[in-house]
Amino acid sequence: MPGGDAGATSALDPLPTNWDGSPIYTRAVRLTNSQWEHAVTDILRLSAPTKLAESFELPVAGTTDFTNNERLLVVNPRQFGDFEVAAEAAAALATGSASALAALSPDTTREGFVRLFGKRAFRRPLTHDEELKYQQVYTQGETLYGAGFANGASLVIRAMLQSPQFLYRSELGPAGEPLNGYELSAKLSFWLLDTTPSDALLDAAGAGKLDSVDALVDTAKQMLEDPRARDVMRDFHAQLYHLERLRSAAKSDSPEYSDALGPELVESSYRFFDDVFTEGHGLREIFTSNRAFVGPLAAPLYGITPAPSSIEARVVGPARIGYFMQVPFSFLYAFNRDPDSILRGVALQRDVLCATIASPPLIPSVPAAAAGQTNRQRISALTDSCGAGCHREYINPLGFAFENFDGIGQERQTDHGLPVDTSGRYPFAEGMKGFADAKELMAILASSTQAQSCYARKMTGYALQRDVVERDSSLVETLAKINRSQSIKELVIALVKAPAFREREGGNP
């Protein structure tokens, strides 16, 4: 069917939004491995990352949308040992040379160091009792290892880096109350910069300069221009769209394939999302941009000659628009040279529309195409018994829109000598929509409230570090309006303004 009527309707029900989740609403969230690494580097004033977190146990990917989810950030016996060993190693780095000691603290008195470093490590001023306790730790360090600033400071560092006050970002207090300035400075800095608040930000918090929404928004806007914010958004999009899987995706029947192609596609994908974020674009550009970042190995797959010597921005339209029509998406979801139409459809259902997909019956492995049979015909025959409840009406149409891209991402007009068929229709939340190809599908998605809500929901879960469930639907729909025409940065600012970000979580009603 050609294109179809974008306003057409059908009795076929849209898939329900997937609100599955089990948020804990914890008031104490453990630092992620990367937050630990960056925070330790910053509070110790080290000249280079410690790389100590590289040996930490990794969260189990795939059990939640993002690995910074509260449900994954527990401390088991293995992690307890990781933090202990790393604290000792970090203290040695910070006190092992005259230059490191000079960078660590301008105040080398026991009282002054405990007060200054304690504020950095705990992200708030120490209480009087805490100051006395850590002064005793300092004295114990000199007693055990000899008099001198290095020995006293080293034991204090080891103790503070193992304290829950450092390892956890807390939001303690009655539900619904506003977070205080120190809590907001930590929450904002760890989200947008992946590290602890700076001394200047802590001073601003102490002076009440983060108490108003306007001041908090101004701080967030400044952070969004920091290069570290780009790296945070890299991580968000990498997890949302599973970009790192490209590194291990291999093709056994493609002469254009080499082991270096996957890593190049990862970096080119990162560069695309970097560009969308830093240039002030938003979700619409993710679906419709005519620019891609193309490296020397992928250039032939786009038909670009001569190939660039390094990854560069290139206009690849009008044949391709948006990220999902670029080489990486087709390359990732494929059976060697052939498209994996099922996984392409599932990826859009799950990551772009947040639709609930019923558990399918056991489907046999995809057989080789018969003579004169296209990939679309092969997949349709294989999944037809599943019926309208899954593949035929929901998964396959989205995947078939990309039939003009083979398994390595090259554009094709025929499949086994027959014309490819990219047409379809899909029951979106706003009604049945027909499309002739992936370009029309991308245009539909760019205007789809369902896609806008899904992206807003994913960003909310990443920012709040928990599962987003149906009770959050009002917030998600408010944020979805930003996605219609505004930028990722403006979406972040809207989320910072929301009570869900600025107030203490209330847990389940």
N, C-alpha and C positions, 0 to 999 in steps of 0.2 A: 504494500500500500504506500503511495507517495505521501510523505509528510503527514497528512491527516489534518483534521480541524483541531487547532489548539484549544478551542473552546468546547470540543465534543465531550459528552458525558456518557457514563455507563453505569449500569447497576453494580458493577464490580466494586467491592469495597476497598478503600485504601488500606494498606497495612497499618496497624496501630503503631504509635510511637513507642519505642522501647524505653520504658522508665524503670527497668529492672535495676536493682542496686540495694546495698545494705550499708548505708552510711553509719558510722559510729558516732559522729559529731564529737570527736575527741576534743578536749580543751588543751591537749599537749601533743604536738606533732613533732616527731623526731626529724632531725635534719636528714635530707637525702645525702647520698654519698658525695655528690658534687657540691652540695651546699656546705657539707663538712669541709671538703677540700678548700673551697674558696674562702670560707670563714676563717679557717686556721691560717691560711696564707696571709689574709688581711690583718687579723688581730695580732699576729706575731711580726707583721711588717717584713715578711720574707721577700727576697728579691725574685724568687721563682716558686712555682707550685711545688708542694712537697711530694706529690704523686703517691702519697701514702694510702689514699682512698682507693687506689687501683686494686689493692689486695682485699678490700672489704667484700663481704658477701653481697651478691647482687639480688635485687628483688625479683620475684617470679613474674616475668613479663607475661601478659595475656590474661592474668586473673582479674585485672581492672583495666580501665581505659588507659590509664597513665601510671607510670612507676612511682610517681610522687604521691600516690593515693595513701591516705591515712592507714588503710587496712594492711598495707605492706610495710609500713615503717614501725615495726616492732623491734625489740632488742632481745634476741635469743642468745644462748650461751656462746655461739660462735661470734656473734657481733659484739658481745660484751668483751670478749678477748681481743677482737679487732680494734676496738676503741682504746683499750688499755695499752696495747702495744704501740698504736699510732700516737697516742698522747706522749708516751715516753720518747718516741723518735722525734716528734715535733719539738718537744722541749729541748732536746739535744741540738737540733738545728738552730733554734732561736738563741741558745746560750753558748754555742760552740766556738764562737770567734768574737773578737773585739768589734768588728763591723756589725755583726748580727746583734750584739748586745746594745750597741749605740742606736741601731734602728728600732729596737724593741721598745725602749722607753727613755724619755729624757730625764725621768726621775728615778734615781737608783736607790732611794731610801726604801726601807721596808714598807712603811705606811703609804708612801706616795705610789710605789709600784703596785701594791695590792689594790689601792683605790682606782688607779688608772686602768690597769689591765683587767681588773674585775668588771669595770663598766663595759669594756669592749667585749669581754667573753660572755657576760650575762645579759648584755644589751640593755642595761639599766644600771643605776648606781647600786652598789652593795648596801645592804642594811648595816647598822652598827655591829650587830652580832656577827655578820658574815665577815666584816673587816677584821674583827678580832680573831676569828677562826683562821682566816688565811694568813694573818700575820704570824700566828703560831706555826702554821705550815711552813712559812718562810724561814722562821727561826729553826725549825726542825731540819730543814734543808742544810742550813749552815752547820748545825750540830752533826749531821750524818756525814757530810761531804767536805766540810771545811768552810771557814768564814769567807764571805765574799758575795757580791750581788748575783753572780752567775748561779751559784749553788742554791741560794734562797729562791731566786726567781724560777729556776728550773722546776723545783718541787711544787711551787704554786701553779705553774703552767700545767704540769702533769695532773694535779688535782682538779683544776678548773675544767680542763678539757674532758674529764671523765664525769663531771657533774651533770645531773639532769638539767640544771639551769643553762648549760651550754648546749647539750645534746638535743634538747627539746625547745621548740618555740611554743610558749604557753599563752593561753587566753582564759585565765582563771577568773572566776567571779560569777555573779548572778546572770542568768540567761537574759538576753535582750539589752543588756547595758552596753553603752559604747565602749570600745577598746580605748585604752589610754594611749598617750602619745608614743610611749616606748613600744607598746605592743603593735601599734600601727606602723611604726618605723621598721620593725623587724618583719612584719607580714608583707609590707610593700617591697622592701629591699630583697628579701628572699624570693619573692615571686618574680619581680621584674629584673633583678640583677643577679640572682642565684647566689647571693652572698649576704653577709651580716651588714647591718647599718654602719655607715661611716661615723667617725667621731663627730663630724659636723651635723649629721642627721640626728644623732643621739642628743647633741646639745640643743638642737632645734626642738626635739621632742620634750626635753626637760623644761624648755622655756615656754611650752604651750603653743608652739608654732605649727603643730599638726592637729590642733584641736578642732579646727573648722574644716568643713568639706572643701571649701575653696583652697585652703592651704594644702590639704592632702592631694587635691587634684593637681595643683601647681608642682608639687614634689613628684607626682607620678609622671607628669609631662616631661620634666627634666630627665627622669630616669629613662623614659622611652627614647630619648636621643642618645643615650649611652650605648656604645657598641656591645656592652654585655647584654642589653635587652634584646638585641638581634640574636644573640646566641640562645637566649631563653626561648624566643619564638622559633628558632631552628629546632630546638628539642620538642616543642609543642607539635609542630607540623611533622617532624620525623616520626613521632609516636602515633599521631593521628592517622597518617597515611603510610606507615610502616616502611619508611624509606630505607632503613638499614638492611632490610631483607634483600635489597638489590645487590648487596655485596656478594651474596652467596648464590644468586640466581645464575644458572649456567645453561648453555644451549649446546646440545651434542650434535646438531645437524645444521649449523649455520656457519658458513665460512666467514661471515662478518664478525663472529664472536671471538673475543679473547678474554683472558682472565682479568685484564685491566678495564674492561668495559663496564662491569658492574660498579666498581669504585668511582669511575668517572660519572656514571649516571647518578650515583648518590650525591656527589658534589654538585653536579649541575642542577639537581632537584633542590638542594639546599640554597643554591644561588638564586633560583627562581623565587622561593619563598622569602629569602632575604630581601629581594628586590621589591616584592609586593609590600612587605612590612616597612622597610626603610623609606620607600618613596611615597608613603602615605596612601597606599591603595588598600583594597579590602577583598571581601569574598567574591564580588563580581569579577574582579580581575583574575582570581584563581580559576574561575570557570571560562573566562572569555578573552584573556590576554592573547595577543598574537605574537608575543615574544617568548622565546625559550632560551635557555642557556645551553650552549652546544659546544662539546669538546671535539678533539680531533678524531676520536674513535666513533663517536655517534654521528658526526657530520654526514657521512655517506648514507646513514639510515634516514636522514632528513632530505637527502638529495642535495646537500650543500657542497659545492666545489668552488674553489679549492677549500680544503678543510682548514680551520684555524689551528694554530700551533698550541693554543691553550683554550680553556673554557671561555666563551664569549657570548654576549647577548646577541641574538639574531632574530629577525622577524621570520616566523615560520608560517604565518597565515598567508592566504586565506584557507589553505587546506587543513590547517590545525588551529584550534583556538583552545586556550586554557590548559591547565596542567594535565588533565586526564586524556588529552589527545596527543600529548608529547610522548616521546619514546619510552621514558621510564615506566609509565603505567602499563603500557602494552607489553613491555619486556618482562615486567614482574609477573603479570597474570597470563601465563602462556604454558603450553606443552611444547617445549623446544621451539620448533618453527611455527606451530599452529597456535591460534588464539585459545585461551581458556575462557570461553564465553561465560561459563558458570561463575568462576571466581571474579571475573570483571563485574558481573551483575551483583554478586554478593558484596563486593567491595563498595559499590555505590550505595547499595541498600544500608550497609552497616555504618560506613564512615561518612557518607554525604547526606543520607536521609534519616538516619537513626531509626530505621524501621525494624519492627520485630519480625524475624524470620522463623517460622515454625521449623522444628527439627524434621528434616526430610527422611523419607524411607531410605533404606540402603540402596544406593545406585551403583551399578557395576562400573568398573573402570571404563574410561572412554576408549572405545575400540578404534582401530585404524579406519580411516575413511574408505568407503567402498568406491569402486570405479564410478566416476561421474557423480559423486556425492560431495556436496560442500560441507564445510565445518558446521554451518548453521543447520543443515539437514541432519548431520550426524548427531549433534547435540539434541535437536528436537526429538529425533527418534529415540534417543537414549532416555530422555526425561519425560516423555509424553505420558507415561503411566502415572507420573506424580500428580498430574491434573492441575486444575486451575488454582489450587491452594498454594502452589509454590512456584515451580519453574516456569510453566507455560505462560502465566499471566504476570508474574512479578519479577523473577530473577532473569530469565532468558531475554526479555525485551531490552533490558538495560545493557546486558552484555553484548547482544547482537548489534547494538548501535555502533560497536567498534570493530565489526567484521572486516572493514577496509584497512585494518592494521594487523599485520601478521605477528607471530610470536616474538619477533625481535624488534618490532616497532616500526617497520617499514610500511609505507602506504601501498595498498594493492587494490586493483580494480576487479580482478578475477580470483577465483578459488577453484583449483582443479579444473581450470578451463571454463568455468561458469561465472557469470557476473555475481559479485557479492551483493547481498541484500542486507542493508543496514536499517531498514524501516521498522517501526514498532509503535506501540502505545503503552502508556503506563498510568495506573490510577494513583495520581498524586493526592495529597490531602485536599488540594483545592479542586480536584476533578480529574477526569481522564484527559490525558494530553497525548496527541500523536506527534511523531517526529519522523523525518526522512532519514536522518543520520545522526552521528554524534554531535555535529555542530548545532543542529536544532535542539538536541537534548541538552547541550551545555547552555544554550540560551534560555531554555525552560528552567533549568536548575538555577541560573543566575537570578531569576525572578521568583523562584519558588519559596513560599513562606516555610515550607517543610525543610528545605535545605538551609535556609537562613536560621531557623530555630535549631537545627542539628549542630551547626557550627557554633552558635552561641552556647548551646548546652555543653559542647566539648570544652570550649574555652572556660566556662564556669567551673566544670569539674577539675580542670587543670589548675585554675587559680585558687579554688577553695580546698583543693587536695582531698576531695571526697567524691563518692558517688552522687550524682545528681538524680533526684527522684521526682515523682509527680508533684509533690508539695512545692517544688522549685519552679513549676511551670510558669507562674506569673512573672518571675524574674527572667526566665529564659525568653518568654515572648516579648518582654520589654527590650531585652538586649537584641533580639532578632530584628527589631525595627532598625537598629543601627546598621545591620548587615546589608540592608536593602540598597543603600547608596553611599555609606560612609566607610571609613577605613578601619583596619585592625586596631590602630592606635586609639581611635575614637571608641571602639568597642571596649578596649581595656579601661579607658577613662570612665565609661558608663558603669562598668562593673565596680570600679573603685568607689563610685558614688553610692552604690547600692548598700542598703542596710546589711545584707547578707555578708558583705565584706567588712563593714565597719563595726559591726556589733558582735557580741558573743553568741555563739551558736546555742540554740535552745533545745536541740535534740528532737526526738519524736514526740508529737503531741500526745 
